[in-house]
Amino acid sequence: MSTKSNEANLPVDLAASTRQGVLIKETEGVEFKFVLKPQKSNMRSQHHHPYHTLKEWHAGQREKRKNARWVPYSLRWEGGASVRIIPQIFLSGIVAALICGVSQYMGGQLSMHSPILFPIFGFIVGLAITFRMQSSYSRWWEGRIQWDKLSADSRSFARTIWLHVPLPKPAENTDDIPDKIEVIRCVHALAVALKHHLRGERDCGECSDLERLLAHLPNYNYTATNHPLTLTLHLSSVVERYRLLSPGVLDTQVLTHLLTHVDGFTSVISACERLLRTPIPLGYNIAISRIVWIFVFALPSQLWGELAWWTVAVTIITAYALFALAEVGLEIENPWGEGPNDLDLDRYCNLLRLDLDDILAHPQDSSCNKAYLTTRSNRALVNVEDSNMTID
């Protein structure tokens, strides 16, 4: 196996061993050698940079906002679906020119003296486009909600593992106790695996970043077709190993919280797969597309009597507006792609990794936390004993 990634994204204990470009891992007597080659970033978002901490990320975003050149939305080309609707616009203009030419040749006998159908049929087209946009945006926003739930469950699971699971005693056999750092890395690997799973990248060879994150897991099934589900099984086995520790070592409430978060991971995976595998019914898309085309083709005969050859320009502008809205609705129907209007899953995974790194940087020893709480630099805002203030 080979991975193509930057050292900045590697786990801390693996980063030092990969500076020479080679990572050696031994599992059950078998030695695996990973050759790491530098790879150029193929990230589409302006937020993608190999920051090491959240502080660096926020500083970089502030600097980018200061130096960013603002361009009005009306002048932006990327994200407007203009390229994909160029054939429809050209066809609308050609049909409009043909109808205008025939109308002029026949003395206006084919044109309507009053555009009666324009407001009636335009209302129907407006309803169809509105339904298409609302349905697609609701799916897009549902995908964002589910990914936010994944981030919240990941942070809570990592916090519970890091602070509420007791550290092993020196006399205990640590081979049977899961390493906390590896468990938290598995949470990040779950988010990356879900990103590739939703994009249809089911083979580890297609997602080098996931392959690197799974390198520390012993006996992992690399041939699995649903890596997010496989990682939830791994997390469940970790919780079960914590449960089998000596009685009274792990609090029952902590165990319940861990299982609840694992159930939350499974629910998020199922909800995201539901959005992926349940598109808007085909009949709606066909009906809306036909309604728009009928309106565009019928528009020149209604406008010829009033606008003459200006009808072609008005038809082209109207066709652009209708087809652009319909195309954007079709694009955001599946929010898991890599287009400019899709959810930025690469950015979300990178930010989650920085959050988990901050959790790992927090001291686990309760004595360190007590020392911080009692330090003079952590004074209360109000001295309750000496203050006469009342709080409503």
N, C-alpha and C positions, 0 to 999 in steps of 0.2 A: 504494500500500500504506500502511496505517496500523498503528501499534503502540500498544498500551495497556499501559503498564508504568510502573514507578517509575524515576526516574533512578538510584536506588541500585543497581539491577541492571544498568545499562548499563556497557559497557567504559569504561576510564578516559579514553581520548582522545575518546570520544563523549559522555561525561557533560557536559563543559564546553559543548559545542555544542548540547546539548538543554535547557539551563536555561531557554531562552526558549520551549521547547515545539516547536521545529522542528529537524529533523535533515536536513542536505543532504549527499548522497553522490554523487560523480561517478565513473562507471565507463565507460571507453571513450568519452569524449566525451558521454555521456548523463547528464543530471543528474536524480537521484531526490530527491524531497522527501517526508519522512516527518513527518507531524503527530502529535505525541505528546500524548495526552490522559491526564489522571490517571484511574486506575482503582482502585476500592475492592478491597481484598483479599478473595478468595473462598476462602481457605485453610481447610481443615477442621481442621488439626492445631494444637494449642496451641504447637508448636515453630516455627510460621511467623511470622517477624518479619524486617523488612528490615535485618538486621545487616550491617555492613560488614566485620567481621573475625571470626575464630573466637574471639578474646578477648571481644569484645562478646557473641557468642552464648552462650558458656559463662557469662559473668557474668549474662546475662539468664535463663538456665535455673536458675542457683543462686537468683536472686531469686524466680523463679516457684515453685520448690520450697519456699522459706521461707514465701511468702504463700499457697500453695495450700491449699484447704480439702479435707481428705480425706473422701471419701464411700465407705462400704463398697460392695463390688461388688454385694451383694444388693439395694442401694437405687438402683443406677444404672439409668437408663432407656435411654440411648443405647448402642448396640452390642450389646444383648441380643436383638435380633430379636423383641421382644415385640409390636410393632405389626403385623408381617406375619402373625403366627400367631393374631391375635385371632379371625378368622373360623373357623379350625379349632377353637379352644377353645370358642367359642359352639356350634358344631355338635355337638361332643362332649358338652357339657352338655345340649343339647336332646335328643339321642338317648338319653343316660343317663336323663333324666327320663321320657321316653316308655317306656323299657323298665321302669323302676321302677313307673310307673303301671300298665302292663299286668300286671306281676308281682303287684302288690297286688290288682288287680281279679280276677285268676284264682287268687288264694290261694297264690301262690308256686309254681305248677306249672311256670312257664317258667324259674325260677331253679334253679341247681345247689345241692344241699345241701352239697357240698364243692367248693371251688375247685381242682379237680384240674388244669385247663388253665392256671391262672394261673402256676405256677412253670415249667411246660414251655414254654409259648408265650412267657413273659417272657424265658426264656433265649435263644430265637431272636431276639426283638426286640433284646435286648442285643447279640448278635453283629452284627446288621444295623447298628445305630447305631454300634457300635465301628468296624466296617469303614468306614462313611461318614466318621466323624470322622478316622480315621487316614489315609485316602486324601486327604481334603481338606487336612489339615494338612501332609502330606508335600509336596503341591503348593505350598502357601503358603510353606513353609520353603525349598523348592527355588527359588522366586522370589526370596526374600531372599538366598540364596547367590549366585545369578546377578547380582543387583544389586551385591552386595559385590565380586564379581569385576570388574564393570564399573568400580567406584570404584577398585579397586587398579590395574587396567590403565590407567585414566585418569591417576592420580597418577604411575605409573611412566613412562608415555609423556611426560607433561609434564615430569617431572624430566629425562629423557634429552634431550629437545629443548632445554630451557633451559640445561643445564650441559654436556652432552657434544657438542653440535653447535657447531663453532667459529664465532665471530663473523666476519663478512666484513671483509676488509682495506679500508683507505680507497681503495686503487687499484682495487678490484674493482667490477664492475657489480652493484649490489644489486637491480636489477630482476629478475634471474633467480633470486635467492635468496629463498625464502619467509620472510616475517616470523614470528618465533617467537611473538610475542604473538597474532597472528591464528591461528596453528596451535593454540595452547593454547586459545584461545576456541572453536575448532572442536570440541575435545574436550568442552567443556561443552555446546556445542550438540548434540552427539551424544547425551548423556544426556537432555537435554530433549526431543529428537526421539523418542527411544525411549519416553519416558514418554507422549507424545501418541500415538505409534503403537500402543502396547499398549492405550490407552483408546479406540481407534477414531477418533481425531481426525487424519485424514490430510490435510486441507486446511489450508494455511497461514492462511487466514482464520479458522479455528477455534482457532488457538493463537498469540496475539499475542506471547507471550514468545519463541517459536521464531522468528517472523518478524523480530523485532528482532535476535536473535543471528545470523541468516543475512545481515543487511544488509551485513556487511563482506566477504562472499565474492563474488568476481567471477564472473559468468556462471553463477550457481547456478540449477539447474532447479527452480523453485518449483512446477511442475506434477507433480513426482515423487510417486508414491503410497507409496514406502518411503523416507522421509527418512533414517532411520538408515543404511540401506545406501548411500544416495547420499553421505552424509558419510564413510563408510569409504572410498569411492572417492576422495573429495577428499583424505583423509589418505594414501592409498596414492600418489596423484600427488605429494603433498608429499615423501614419502620418496623417490620416484623422482627428483625434482628435486634433492634432496640428494645422491643417488647419482651424478648426472651432473656434480657439481662437479669441480674439478680433482683429478687422482689424488692420493691421500694426504691430502686435506683432511679427509675423514670416515672415521673408523676403521671397519673391517669389522664389528667386534663391536657398535659403536653402531648401524650399519645393520641388523644382524641383530636386535638388541633392538627397534628400531622396527617392523620387519616382524612380529615376534612379537606385539607389543602390538596391531597392527592386526588380525592374525588372531584375537587374543583378543576384540576388539570384535565381529568377525563371529560368533564362536562364542556370545557372550553374546546377541546379537540372535536367532540361530537357536534357542537354548535358551528364551528368553522367548517367542518365537512358538510354540514347541512347547507350552508350557503354556497359551497363549491358545487355540490351535486344536485342542487334543486334550483335550476334557473327559472326565470319567468317563463310561463307556458308558451310554447311555440305559436299557438293560435293568436295570442295577443300581439306578438311581434309581427306576424304576417299581416294581421288586420291593420295595425298601425302603419306599417310600411305601405300598404295599398292605399290607405286613406290619404297619406301624404302625397303619394305619386298622382292620384286622381286629382287632388286639389291643385298641384303644380301644373299638370297638363291642361286643366280646365281654366286656369287663370288667364292665359293670353286672350282667349275669345271673349272674356268678360271685360277686359281692360282696353281692347283695341279701339272701341268707339270713343273713348275718352283720351287715351294717351298715344294712340297711333304707334310709331316705332319705339317710343319710350317703354312700351310694354315689355320688350325683351330685357331691358335693364332691370325693371321692377320685378320681373319673374326670376331673374338670376339672384337678386338680393333676397327675395322671399324664399327661394329654394335653399340658399345658404343658411338662412336662419332656421328653417325647419329641419333640414338634414343635419346641421351641426348639433342642435339639441337632441335629436334622435340618436346620433352617433355617440355623443357624450353619455347619454343614458345607457346605451349598449355597452360602453366601455367600463363604466363603474358598476355594472350589474355584477361582475365578478371582481371584488376588491383585492384579490390576492395576486394580481399580475405584477409586472415590473414597469408599467407605463407611468407617465407623469401624473395621471389622475388616480392611480391605485394607491393603496396604503403603503407607506414606506416601511416595510417590515425589516429591511436591513438596518435602518436607523433605530427602530424600536429594540432590536436584538442587541445592538451596540450599547444603547443606553442602559438596558437591563444588565449587561455585563459590568458596566461601571457602577451601577447600584450594588450589585453583589460584591464587587471589590471593596466598596465602602463598608459593607457589612463584615467582610472578612478582616478589615483593618481595625474593627472595634475589639477591645480586649475582652477575652472570655472569662478571665478570673474575676470572681465576685469581689475579691479584696481590692482590685484595681478600680472597679466601679465605686466601691465605698470610699476609697481615697479621693476620687474625683468629686463625689457628692459632698464630701466634708471639707473640701479645700476652700481657702479664703476667696479664691477667684470665682467661686460658684455661689455667691451670696444670694439670699432671697431678695426679690424686688421690694418687698414691704416687710418691715419688722413688726410682726403682729402684736407682740407684747408691748411695744412702745408706741404703737400707732393708734390714734383715735378714729381712723378712717372706717367707714362702714361700706359694705358692698351690698348693693341691692340685688 
